[in-house]
Amino acid sequence: MPADRAAKARSSAYVMNFASLGRKRSLVTGGAGFLGSHLCRRLLAAGREVVCVDNFFTSSKDNIELLLGSPGFELIRHDITLPLYVEVDEVFNLACPASPIHYQRDPVQTTKVSVLGAINMLGLAKRLKVRILQASTSEVYGDPEIHPQTEGYRGNTNPIGPRACYDEGKRCAETLFFDYHRQQNIQIRVARIFNTYGPGMNPQDGRVISNFVVQALLGEPITLFGSGNQTRSFCYVDDLIDGLIGLMAAPGTAVGPMNLGNPAEITIRGLAEKVLELTGSRSRIVFRPLPVDDPLQRCPDITLARTMLGWEPKTGLEQGLRGTIEYFDRLLSSIGRRLALDPPPILDASVKPAVGGRAMT
Ligand SMILES: NC(=O)c1ccc[n+]([C@@H]2O[C@H](COP(=O)([O-])OP(=O)(O)OC[C@H]3O[C@@H](n4cnc5c(N)ncnc54)[C@H](O)[C@@H]3O)[C@@H](O)[C@H]2O)c1
C-alpha cells in the first residue's frame, strides 16, 4: 500500500477507535431471541455498541441477520451457563428459553440457564462494576391468588411441577440478583415481564398468540386449552422494550422487581375470536384440556412502572395484532405454509405437540 494511503488508513482507524470510546457498549444475552433481537436493534439505533451473546437454543441467526454487518454489532456464540469475559458498560440478561414447549424440552438445562447463567452474568457485572438487568417473568407469581398482581405478591408456584424449572429457576435468579445487590453492592434491575408478542416471534414456540395467528392463517383449527375463560394480558414488543430500556436507565432506587406488561385483560376465547376477525379466517375453535399448573388469570399492576419510570404501554391489542399477523403472513409465505405445522422435536412426552395442540403460556 502506498505510504499516503497507509497513513490515511491508520488515521481513519484511529478516528474510529476514538469515536467508539464515547459509545456505551451493551451486552445482551439471548440477543438472537424474540425480545433480545428487538432490544439489540433499539440499542444500536440509540447509538450504542451491542455485544449479542446467544447459543441459539431457541433461535437462529435469522432474527439478527440484518444486524450482522452493522458497525457496532458483535455476535458471540456462547452458553451463559459458562463464564464469559467481555468488556461492556451494562448487561441485559435475557438468555433463557421462554415458552413452555422450549423450557420443558430440557428442564435441567432451563434451571441451569436461570441459576448458573445469573451467577455468571452477575460475576461479570461485579468484575466490571456495571449495572445488570434481569429479564424475570410474571411466572414467578405462579397461579396467582391476587388480581391484578403487584410486585409485593409472593406468588403461588409449584416447586415440583413441569413448569417449575422455569418458574423456580427465575425465582432463584431474582434471589441471586438481590443477594449480589446487598452483599456485593452490584447495581441491579429486575423486570418481571408479562406476556409479550409481536413480529419476530417463533411460529413454533407454542405461545398462545403465535399459535392462534399461525393456525388462523393456515385455516387450521384454533386450539383452545381449558374453557377459554382464563385471562391473559398481552404487551406489544415495542412497548416492552421501552420499559426495559427505561428501567435500565432509571435512577439508583429503581432496582425492582418491576412489573412490565399491558394491564388490558382478555379471555383466551376473546383473543381467539379477535384473531379470527382480524385474519378473516374460517378456522373453527377446538377445545383441549388445560395443561398442568397453567394459571387461570394473569394481569400486571403497573403502578410502580408508571410512577417510577413514567412508563405504560401505548399499543392496543388490535393494533399490535395487525402488525403481528402481517409478520406471520410474510413469514409463512417465505418458509412455506406446511413447514409451520411441523412440530419441532420434543424430548419430554408430557409436552403437547406444536400448532394444533401445544401447551401455551
Ligand atoms: N416473551 C415473553 O412474553 C416473556 C415473558 C416473560 C419473560 N420473558 C423473558 O425474556 C427473556 C427473552 O424471552 P424471549 O421471549 O425473547 O425468548 P426466546 O426463546 O425467543 O429468546 C431466548 C434466547 O436465549 C437464548 N438462550 C437460551 N439458553 C441460552 C444459554 N444457555 N446461553 C445463551 N443463550 C441462550 C436462546 O437461544 C434465545 O435466543 C427470557 O429470559 C424470558 O424468560 C419473556
The ligand as an SDF file (V2000), in Angstrom:
LIG
                    3D

 44 48  0  0  0  0  0  0  0  0999 V2000
  -41.6250  -13.1170   25.6150 N   0  0  0  0  0  0  0  0  0  0  0  0
  -42.2900  -13.0870   26.7360 C   0  0  0  0  0  0  0  0  0  0  0  0
  -43.5200  -12.9920   26.7320 O   0  0  0  0  0  0  0  0  0  0  0  0
  -41.5560  -13.1550   28.0480 C   0  0  0  0  0  0  0  0  0  0  0  0
  -42.3200  -13.0920   29.2370 C   0  0  0  0  0  0  0  0  0  0  0  0
  -41.6550  -13.1460   30.4460 C   0  0  0  0  0  0  0  0  0  0  0  0
  -40.2880  -13.2460   30.4980 C   0  0  0  0  0  0  0  0  0  0  0  0
  -39.5660  -13.3090   29.3480 N   0  0  0  0  0  0  0  0  0  0  0  0
  -38.1200  -13.4670   29.4650 C   0  0  0  0  0  0  0  0  0  0  0  0
  -37.4620  -12.6860   28.4970 O   0  0  0  0  0  0  0  0  0  0  0  0
  -36.3020  -13.3690   28.0210 C   0  0  0  0  0  0  0  0  0  0  0  0
  -36.3520  -13.4700   26.4970 C   0  0  0  0  0  0  0  0  0  0  0  0
  -37.5310  -14.1550   26.1240 O   0  0  0  0  0  0  0  0  0  0  0  0
  -37.9160  -14.3770   24.5880 P   0  0  0  0  0  0  0  0  0  0  0  0
  -39.3710  -14.3530   24.5090 O   0  0  0  0  0  0  0  0  0  0  0  0
  -37.1200  -13.4900   23.7360 O   0  0  0  0  0  0  0  0  0  0  0  0
  -37.4420  -15.8870   24.4030 O   0  0  0  0  0  0  0  0  0  0  0  0
  -36.6090  -16.5570   23.2010 P   0  0  0  0  0  0  0  0  0  0  0  0
  -36.6480  -18.0300   23.4300 O   0  0  0  0  0  0  0  0  0  0  0  0
  -37.0790  -16.0390   21.9000 O   0  0  0  0  0  0  0  0  0  0  0  0
  -35.1600  -15.9890   23.4520 O   0  0  0  0  0  0  0  0  0  0  0  0
  -34.2850  -16.5320   24.3900 C   0  0  0  0  0  0  0  0  0  0  0  0
  -32.8970  -16.5290   23.7810 C   0  0  0  0  0  0  0  0  0  0  0  0
  -31.9750  -17.0440   24.7520 O   0  0  0  0  0  0  0  0  0  0  0  0
  -31.0830  -17.9490   24.0910 C   0  0  0  0  0  0  0  0  0  0  0  0
  -30.5580  -18.8870   25.0730 N   0  0  0  0  0  0  0  0  0  0  0  0
  -31.1940  -19.8820   25.7200 C   0  0  0  0  0  0  0  0  0  0  0  0
  -30.3640  -20.5190   26.5430 N   0  0  0  0  0  0  0  0  0  0  0  0
  -29.1380  -19.8990   26.4340 C   0  0  0  0  0  0  0  0  0  0  0  0
  -27.8730  -20.0990   27.0320 C   0  0  0  0  0  0  0  0  0  0  0  0
  -27.6650  -21.0720   27.9130 N   0  0  0  0  0  0  0  0  0  0  0  0
  -26.8660  -19.2910   26.6700 N   0  0  0  0  0  0  0  0  0  0  0  0
  -27.0400  -18.3060   25.7580 C   0  0  0  0  0  0  0  0  0  0  0  0
  -28.2320  -18.0750   25.1520 N   0  0  0  0  0  0  0  0  0  0  0  0
  -29.2600  -18.8730   25.4900 C   0  0  0  0  0  0  0  0  0  0  0  0
  -31.9620  -18.6090   23.0420 C   0  0  0  0  0  0  0  0  0  0  0  0
  -31.2250  -19.2350   22.0170 O   0  0  0  0  0  0  0  0  0  0  0  0
  -32.7880  -17.4290   22.5510 C   0  0  0  0  0  0  0  0  0  0  0  0
  -32.1440  -16.7480   21.5070 O   0  0  0  0  0  0  0  0  0  0  0  0
  -36.2800  -14.7110   28.7150 C   0  0  0  0  0  0  0  0  0  0  0  0
  -35.4020  -14.6530   29.8050 O   0  0  0  0  0  0  0  0  0  0  0  0
  -37.6900  -14.8970   29.1970 C   0  0  0  0  0  0  0  0  0  0  0  0
  -37.7560  -15.6830   30.3530 O   0  0  0  0  0  0  0  0  0  0  0  0
  -40.1690  -13.2870   28.1210 C   0  0  0  0  0  0  0  0  0  0  0  0
  1  2  1  0
  2  3  2  0
  2  4  1  0
  4  5  1  0
  4 44  2  0
  5  6  2  0
  6  7  1  0
  7  8  2  0
  8  9  1  0
  8 44  1  0
  9 10  1  0
  9 42  1  0
 10 11  1  0
 11 12  1  0
 11 40  1  0
 12 13  1  0
 13 14  1  0
 14 15  2  0
 14 16  1  0
 14 17  1  0
 17 18  1  0
 18 19  2  0
 18 20  1  0
 18 21  1  0
 21 22  1  0
 22 23  1  0
 23 24  1  0
 23 38  1  0
 24 25  1  0
 25 26  1  0
 25 36  1  0
 26 27  1  0
 26 35  1  0
 27 28  2  0
 28 29  1  0
 29 30  1  0
 29 35  2  0
 30 31  1  0
 30 32  2  0
 32 33  1  0
 33 34  2  0
 34 35  1  0
 36 37  1  0
 36 38  1  0
 38 39  1  0
 40 41  1  0
 40 42  1  0
 42 43  1  0
M  CHG  2   8   1  16  -1
M  END
$$$$
